[in-house]
């Protein structure tokens, strides 16, 4: 079965996520924690979230952090293979519980620390001497201090260290009792092994990391459909990626089919994802060519100009609904790619039949995305997000072209497709957003009376609403 429409009233037109509401069912679930969000698509994800292969979103910090909470990030196809290999190795070496610390030496400066602090949500630099933590520096320590001041002059030396292997519950209690927000984690020799916050300790009891057969964090990587696709795919497999994503904006084309067949010919030992398509026919052709998972979505992304430039695309709920049904008939699954802006949209994508939901620009405005943090005239922090058809992304892809060829291609760029993504002061980390999304999705499952994703596919009941119906569901920031 698949999602059902309320009173069997299926509209004769396509639907976006905003057009849909979900009806509560009788439920035996007593808690959101009774829900198991493990995906069954072979990705190894324990929550149904995939970070899209956008250069403004998916880098090594994002890959490490999302995998620690159970999702998977896809490293973009624009990144050189050797760099991707370094990223994969780096992610595989990260700890399953402790965050990677930012480190500097006592003689380094406040300016050095301020440049590093936005790279991690824990907002602290551990000052190390001989590999051992001797102090901690936060943004507050750097306020109204000359940028050339050395860290040993401003660091807090009241360092509470946690022994490696400390149980998360015990770690939380220790931090709470000593009124510390975070602590360096040290090995038996006292050397820095990681950093753990109170919130991180809690999260490690609520999420299960996405790990490979050797217990290391999972990470995926994408390849395009041009050039030596099979050679690139083989190099990525040798580098240790856990999924291969063959990606292009228009996945229902002969070039994709040819690229997909060439990847399948190397017999990769990992699942192969391909896309993007929006029709059952597209799904069937990509599955026939060798796709284990099909990416669904043309035009719904926040940075995507495709629909306005070309008129091509399809409302995302209907696209996922049709494509997931076709994939299920073939024993395959789909990822819903694009169009999610609220936790409800993720839940509705799963209700439509997706096994995983891809998120791009929503995660661009976080500490973990690759871009630099900027501050606008009002003092608000933001990062720049850009689509993969934007002038900036095309410039990256055509860096090896001649000036003539680059200029020629620039004539037909789809548009700037760039925006400021502001960091939410209350939820500046991707982990904060994951908490919000997963809380909403778990609640949606309890309303449907489903404890797993397959059950949710079968038990979800949806209806069609007007724009006024959608607006009615929005909370009000102030009284009316």
C-alpha positions as CSV (number, residue, x, y, z in Angstrom):
1,X,0.0,0.0,0.0
2,X,0.9,3.7,0.0
3,X,-0.4,6.9,1.5
4,X,-4.2,7.2,1.3
5,X,-6.3,10.3,0.6
6,X,-9.0,11.3,3.0
7,X,-12.3,9.9,1.9
8,X,-10.6,8.6,-1.2
9,X,-10.8,12.1,-2.7
10,X,-7.7,12.2,-5.0
11,X,-7.5,15.5,-6.8
12,X,-7.0,15.6,-10.6
13,X,-4.0,18.0,-10.3
14,X,-0.5,17.8,-8.8
15,X,0.2,18.9,-5.2
16,X,3.0,20.6,-3.3
17,X,3.7,20.0,0.4
18,X,1.7,23.1,1.2
19,X,-1.4,21.7,-0.4
20,X,-1.4,18.7,1.9
21,X,-2.4,18.0,5.5
22,X,-2.2,14.7,7.4
23,X,-5.1,13.3,9.3
24,X,-4.5,11.6,12.7
25,X,-5.2,7.9,13.1
26,X,-5.8,5.8,16.2
27,X,-2.4,5.2,17.7
28,X,-1.0,2.7,20.2
29,X,2.3,4.6,20.5
30,X,2.8,6.2,23.9
31,X,5.9,8.3,23.1
32,X,7.8,9.8,20.2
33,X,10.8,7.7,21.4
34,X,8.8,4.5,20.4
35,X,9.4,5.5,16.8
36,X,12.3,3.9,14.8
37,X,13.3,6.1,11.9
38,X,15.9,3.7,10.5
39,X,15.7,3.8,6.7
40,X,15.4,0.6,4.7
41,X,17.1,1.8,1.5
42,X,20.6,0.4,2.2
43,X,22.0,3.8,3.0
44,X,22.7,2.9,6.6
45,X,20.9,6.0,7.9
46,X,19.2,5.8,11.2
47,X,17.2,9.0,10.6
48,X,15.7,9.8,7.1
49,X,17.9,12.9,6.3
50,X,20.4,13.3,3.6
51,X,22.5,16.4,3.1
52,X,22.3,17.4,-0.5
53,X,25.4,17.5,-2.7
54,X,25.6,21.3,-2.8
55,X,29.0,22.9,-2.4
56,X,27.5,25.6,-0.2
57,X,26.1,22.9,2.2
58,X,28.0,19.5,2.2
59,X,31.6,19.6,3.4
60,X,33.5,17.5,5.9
61,X,32.2,19.2,9.0
62,X,28.6,18.7,7.8
63,X,29.3,15.1,6.8
64,X,30.8,14.3,10.2
65,X,28.1,16.0,12.2
66,X,25.1,14.6,10.3
67,X,26.5,11.1,10.3
68,X,27.0,11.2,14.1
69,X,23.3,11.9,14.4
70,X,22.3,9.2,12.0
71,X,22.0,10.9,8.6
72,X,24.3,11.0,5.6
73,X,25.9,13.8,3.6
74,X,26.7,13.6,-0.1
75,X,30.0,15.3,-1.0
76,X,29.4,17.3,-4.3
77,X,30.6,16.2,-7.7
78,X,32.5,19.5,-8.3
79,X,35.1,18.6,-5.7
80,X,38.3,17.0,-7.1
81,X,38.5,13.2,-6.5
82,X,41.7,13.5,-4.4
83,X,40.1,16.0,-2.2
84,X,37.0,13.9,-1.8
85,X,39.2,11.0,-0.8
86,X,40.8,13.2,1.9
87,X,37.4,14.2,3.2
88,X,36.1,10.6,3.3
89,X,39.2,9.5,5.2
90,X,38.9,12.4,7.6
91,X,35.2,11.7,8.3
92,X,35.9,8.0,8.8
93,X,38.4,8.9,11.5
94,X,36.0,11.0,13.6
95,X,34.6,9.8,16.9
96,X,31.1,8.5,17.1
97,X,30.3,10.5,20.3
98,X,32.8,13.3,20.8
99,X,32.9,16.4,18.5
100,X,36.1,17.3,16.8
101,X,37.7,20.1,18.9
102,X,39.1,23.4,17.6
103,X,42.6,23.7,18.8
104,X,45.3,26.4,19.1
105,X,48.5,26.8,21.0
106,X,49.0,29.2,24.0
107,X,51.0,31.6,21.9
108,X,48.3,31.9,19.2
109,X,46.2,35.0,19.1
110,X,42.7,36.1,19.9
111,X,42.3,36.8,16.1
112,X,43.2,33.2,15.4
113,X,40.5,32.1,17.8
114,X,37.8,34.4,16.4
115,X,38.5,33.0,12.9
116,X,38.0,29.5,14.2
117,X,35.1,29.8,16.5
118,X,32.3,29.9,13.8
119,X,33.6,26.6,12.5
120,X,31.9,24.6,15.3
121,X,28.7,24.9,17.1
122,X,30.3,24.3,20.5
123,X,31.8,27.8,20.3
124,X,35.0,27.1,22.0
125,X,38.7,26.7,21.2
126,X,40.7,24.2,23.3
127,X,44.2,25.6,24.0
128,X,46.7,22.7,23.9
129,X,50.3,22.4,24.9
130,X,52.1,19.2,23.9
131,X,48.8,17.7,22.9
132,X,47.2,18.2,26.4
133,X,44.5,20.8,27.0
134,X,45.6,23.7,29.2
135,X,42.8,26.1,28.7
136,X,39.5,26.9,26.9
137,X,38.7,30.1,25.0
138,X,35.2,31.2,24.1
139,X,33.8,34.2,22.2
140,X,33.1,35.9,25.5
141,X,36.8,35.7,26.4
142,X,37.7,37.5,23.2
143,X,35.3,40.4,23.7
144,X,36.9,43.9,23.9
145,X,40.3,42.2,23.6
146,X,43.0,43.2,21.1
147,X,43.1,40.6,18.3
148,X,46.9,40.2,18.7
149,X,46.6,39.2,22.4
150,X,48.0,35.7,23.0
151,X,45.5,33.1,24.1
152,X,47.3,32.2,27.3
153,X,46.4,35.7,28.6
154,X,42.7,35.3,28.1
155,X,42.0,31.6,28.3
156,X,40.1,30.0,31.1
157,X,42.4,27.6,33.0
158,X,39.6,26.1,35.0
159,X,39.5,23.2,32.6
160,X,37.2,20.2,33.5
161,X,38.4,17.2,31.5
162,X,36.4,14.0,30.9
163,X,38.2,10.7,30.6
164,X,37.7,9.0,27.2
165,X,35.0,6.3,27.5
166,X,32.9,8.2,30.1
167,X,29.3,7.1,29.8
168,X,27.2,10.0,28.2
169,X,24.8,10.1,31.2
170,X,27.7,10.3,33.6
171,X,29.4,13.0,31.4
172,X,26.2,15.0,31.4
173,X,25.9,14.7,35.2
174,X,29.5,15.8,35.7
175,X,29.1,18.8,33.5
176,X,25.9,19.7,35.2
177,X,27.2,19.4,38.7
178,X,30.3,21.4,37.9
179,X,28.3,24.0,36.0
180,X,30.3,23.5,32.8
181,X,28.8,23.7,29.3
182,X,31.5,21.6,27.7
183,X,34.7,19.7,28.5
184,X,37.7,18.4,26.6
185,X,37.9,14.6,26.5
186,X,41.3,13.2,27.2
187,X,42.9,9.8,26.7
188,X,44.8,7.8,29.3
189,X,47.9,9.9,28.7
190,X,45.9,13.2,29.2
191,X,46.0,14.0,25.5
192,X,43.1,15.7,23.8
193,X,40.7,13.2,22.2
194,X,37.6,15.3,21.5
195,X,35.2,17.7,23.1
196,X,31.8,17.0,24.6
197,X,29.0,19.4,25.5
198,X,26.0,18.7,27.8
199,X,23.7,18.8,24.8
200,X,26.1,16.5,22.9
201,X,25.9,14.0,25.7
202,X,22.1,14.1,25.6
203,X,22.0,13.7,21.8
204,X,24.3,10.6,22.0
205,X,21.5,8.9,23.9
206,X,18.8,9.9,21.5
207,X,20.4,9.3,18.2
208,X,22.3,6.3,16.7
209,X,25.2,7.3,14.4
210,X,25.2,6.1,10.8
211,X,28.1,3.7,10.6
212,X,29.7,1.3,8.1
213,X,30.5,-2.3,8.7
214,X,33.7,-1.3,10.6
215,X,31.8,1.1,12.9
216,X,33.0,4.3,11.2
217,X,30.8,7.2,10.2
218,X,29.1,7.0,6.8
219,X,29.6,9.4,4.0
220,X,28.4,9.5,0.3
221,X,29.8,11.2,-2.7
222,X,28.4,12.3,-6.1
223,X,29.6,12.1,-9.7
224,X,28.2,13.9,-12.7
225,X,27.3,12.3,-16.0
226,X,30.1,13.7,-18.1
227,X,33.7,12.5,-18.6
228,X,35.1,9.3,-17.1
229,X,32.1,8.5,-14.9
230,X,33.1,4.9,-14.2
231,X,36.7,5.9,-13.4
232,X,35.5,8.5,-10.9
233,X,33.1,6.1,-9.3
234,X,35.8,3.5,-9.0
235,X,38.1,6.0,-7.3
236,X,35.4,7.0,-4.9
237,X,34.7,3.4,-4.0
238,X,38.4,2.9,-3.4
239,X,38.4,6.0,-1.2
240,X,35.7,4.4,1.0
241,X,32.5,6.1,0.2
242,X,29.4,4.3,1.4
243,X,27.0,5.4,-1.4
244,X,27.6,6.6,-5.0
245,X,25.2,9.3,-6.2
246,X,25.1,9.7,-10.0
247,X,23.6,13.2,-10.3
248,X,22.3,15.6,-12.9
249,X,19.5,18.1,-13.0
250,X,17.7,16.2,-15.8
251,X,18.1,12.5,-14.9
252,X,15.6,11.2,-17.5
253,X,18.1,11.4,-20.4
254,X,20.2,9.1,-22.4
255,X,23.5,10.5,-20.9
256,X,22.3,9.6,-17.4
257,X,21.3,6.1,-18.5
258,X,24.7,5.6,-20.2
259,X,26.6,6.9,-17.1
260,X,24.5,4.8,-14.8
261,X,25.2,1.6,-16.8
262,X,28.9,2.4,-16.8
263,X,28.9,2.8,-13.0
264,X,26.9,-0.5,-12.6
265,X,29.5,-2.2,-14.8
266,X,32.2,-1.7,-12.2
267,X,30.0,-3.7,-9.8
268,X,30.3,-1.2,-6.9
269,X,29.9,-2.8,-3.5
270,X,27.8,0.1,-2.3
271,X,24.3,1.4,-3.2
272,X,24.0,3.5,-6.3
273,X,21.7,6.5,-6.3
274,X,20.6,8.3,-9.5
275,X,18.5,11.3,-10.4
276,X,16.7,13.5,-10.7
277,X,13.4,12.5,-12.2
278,X,9.7,13.3,-11.4
279,X,7.8,10.5,-13.3
280,X,7.2,6.8,-12.9
281,X,8.7,6.3,-16.4
282,X,11.9,8.0,-15.3
283,X,12.1,5.8,-12.2
284,X,11.7,2.7,-14.3
285,X,14.4,3.7,-16.8
286,X,17.0,4.5,-14.1
287,X,16.2,1.3,-12.2
288,X,16.6,-0.7,-15.4
289,X,20.0,1.1,-15.9
290,X,21.2,0.0,-12.4
291,X,19.9,2.5,-9.8
292,X,19.2,1.1,-6.3
293,X,17.7,4.5,-5.2
294,X,16.2,7.2,-7.4
295,X,16.3,10.9,-6.5
296,X,13.0,12.7,-7.1
297,X,12.6,16.4,-7.6
298,X,12.9,19.0,-10.4
299,X,12.5,22.6,-9.4
300,X,11.3,22.6,-5.8
301,X,14.6,23.6,-4.2
302,X,15.0,27.1,-2.5
303,X,18.0,27.9,-4.8
304,X,16.6,26.3,-7.9
305,X,15.7,28.6,-10.9
306,X,14.6,25.8,-13.2
307,X,10.9,26.3,-13.1
308,X,11.1,30.1,-13.5
309,X,13.7,29.8,-16.3
310,X,12.3,26.8,-18.2
311,X,8.8,26.1,-17.0
312,X,10.0,22.5,-16.3
313,X,9.4,20.7,-13.1
314,X,6.6,19.2,-11.0
315,X,5.0,19.9,-7.6
316,X,7.0,17.8,-5.2
317,X,4.4,15.9,-3.2
318,X,2.9,14.4,-6.4
319,X,6.3,13.7,-7.9
320,X,7.4,11.7,-4.8
321,X,4.0,10.0,-4.6
322,X,4.1,8.7,-8.2
323,X,7.8,7.9,-8.2
324,X,7.8,6.0,-4.9
325,X,4.9,3.8,-6.1
326,X,6.9,2.9,-9.2
327,X,10.0,2.3,-7.3
328,X,8.2,0.1,-4.7
329,X,6.8,-2.1,-7.6
330,X,10.4,-2.7,-8.7
331,X,11.7,-3.4,-5.2
332,X,13.6,0.0,-5.0
333,X,13.3,3.2,-3.1
334,X,13.3,7.0,-3.7
335,X,14.8,10.0,-2.0
336,X,12.7,13.2,-2.0
337,X,15.1,15.9,-3.1
338,X,14.1,19.5,-2.5
339,X,11.2,21.7,-1.4
340,X,11.3,21.1,2.4
341,X,11.3,24.2,4.5
342,X,9.6,23.0,7.7
343,X,9.6,19.7,9.6
344,X,6.0,19.0,8.3
345,X,7.4,18.9,4.8
346,X,9.9,16.1,5.8
347,X,7.0,14.1,7.3
348,X,4.9,14.6,4.2
349,X,7.7,13.5,1.9
350,X,8.0,10.3,4.0
351,X,4.2,9.9,3.9
352,X,4.3,10.2,0.1
353,X,6.7,7.2,0.1
354,X,10.2,8.5,0.3
355,X,12.8,6.5,2.2
356,X,15.0,9.5,2.8
357,X,14.6,13.3,2.4
358,X,17.4,15.4,1.0
359,X,18.0,18.9,2.5
360,X,20.1,21.6,1.0
361,X,19.7,25.3,1.6
362,X,17.9,24.8,4.9
363,X,21.2,23.5,6.2
364,X,23.3,26.2,4.5
365,X,22.7,28.7,7.3
366,X,24.5,26.6,10.0
367,X,27.9,26.5,11.6
368,X,28.7,23.2,9.9
369,X,28.2,24.3,6.3
370,X,31.4,25.0,4.4
371,X,30.9,28.8,3.8
372,X,32.3,31.6,5.8
373,X,30.1,33.4,8.3
374,X,29.3,37.0,7.4
375,X,27.6,39.7,9.4
376,X,25.0,42.1,7.9
377,X,24.5,45.8,8.7
378,X,22.2,44.8,11.6
379,X,24.7,42.4,13.1
380,X,22.9,39.2,12.0
381,X,25.1,36.3,11.0
382,X,24.6,34.6,7.6
383,X,26.2,32.4,5.0
384,X,25.8,32.5,1.3
385,X,23.9,29.7,-0.3
386,X,23.9,29.1,-4.1
387,X,22.3,26.6,-6.4
388,X,24.3,24.1,-8.5
389,X,23.2,25.9,-11.7
390,X,24.2,29.3,-10.3
391,X,26.9,31.5,-11.8
392,X,29.2,30.6,-8.9
393,X,28.7,26.9,-9.1
394,X,29.1,26.9,-12.9
395,X,32.4,28.8,-12.4
396,X,33.7,26.1,-10.2
397,X,32.7,23.4,-12.7
398,X,34.3,25.1,-15.7
399,X,37.5,26.2,-14.0
400,X,39.6,24.1,-16.4
401,X,37.9,25.4,-19.5
402,X,39.5,28.0,-21.7
403,X,38.4,31.6,-21.2
404,X,36.5,31.4,-24.5
405,X,34.5,28.3,-23.5
406,X,33.8,29.7,-20.0
407,X,32.5,32.9,-21.5
408,X,30.4,31.0,-24.0
409,X,28.8,28.9,-21.3
410,X,28.1,31.9,-19.2
411,X,25.8,33.3,-21.8
412,X,23.3,30.6,-20.9
413,X,23.5,30.4,-17.2
414,X,20.2,29.8,-15.5
415,X,20.6,32.8,-13.1
416,X,22.3,33.9,-10.0
417,X,20.4,31.5,-7.7
418,X,22.1,32.8,-4.6
419,X,20.7,33.9,-1.3
420,X,21.7,34.8,2.2
421,X,20.9,32.0,4.7
422,X,20.7,33.5,8.1
423,X,21.9,31.6,11.2
424,X,19.0,31.2,13.6
425,X,20.2,32.6,16.9
426,X,18.2,29.9,18.7
427,X,19.2,27.0,16.3
428,X,22.6,28.0,14.7
429,X,23.8,24.4,14.4
430,X,22.7,21.7,12.0
431,X,22.2,19.5,15.0
432,X,19.7,22.0,16.4
433,X,17.8,21.8,13.1
434,X,18.0,18.0,13.1
435,X,16.5,18.1,16.6
436,X,13.6,20.2,15.4
437,X,13.0,18.1,12.3
438,X,13.2,14.8,14.0
439,X,10.9,15.9,16.8
440,X,8.3,16.9,14.2
441,X,8.7,13.7,12.2
442,X,8.5,11.5,15.3
443,X,5.3,13.3,16.3
444,X,3.8,12.8,12.8
445,X,4.5,9.1,13.1
446,X,2.7,8.9,16.5
447,X,-0.3,10.8,15.0
448,X,-0.4,8.2,12.2
449,X,0.0,5.3,14.6
450,X,3.2,4.2,12.8
451,X,6.4,3.1,14.6
452,X,8.6,2.6,11.4
453,X,8.9,4.3,8.0
454,X,7.3,1.4,6.1
455,X,4.3,1.5,8.6
456,X,4.1,5.3,8.0
457,X,4.0,4.8,4.3
458,X,1.0,2.5,4.7
459,X,-0.9,4.2,7.6
460,X,-0.6,7.9,6.6
461,X,-3.8,9.5,5.5
462,X,-3.7,12.9,3.8
463,X,-6.1,15.5,2.5
464,X,-5.9,18.5,0.3
465,X,-6.2,22.0,1.7
466,X,-6.6,25.6,0.4
467,X,-4.0,28.3,0.9
468,X,-6.2,29.5,3.8
469,X,-6.1,26.0,5.4
470,X,-2.3,26.1,5.2
471,X,-2.2,29.6,6.8
472,X,-4.5,28.5,9.5
473,X,-1.9,26.0,10.7
474,X,0.8,28.6,11.2
475,X,1.6,29.7,14.7
476,X,1.3,33.4,15.3
477,X,4.4,35.3,16.6
478,X,2.1,37.9,18.2
479,X,-1.5,38.2,19.1
480,X,-4.1,39.1,16.5
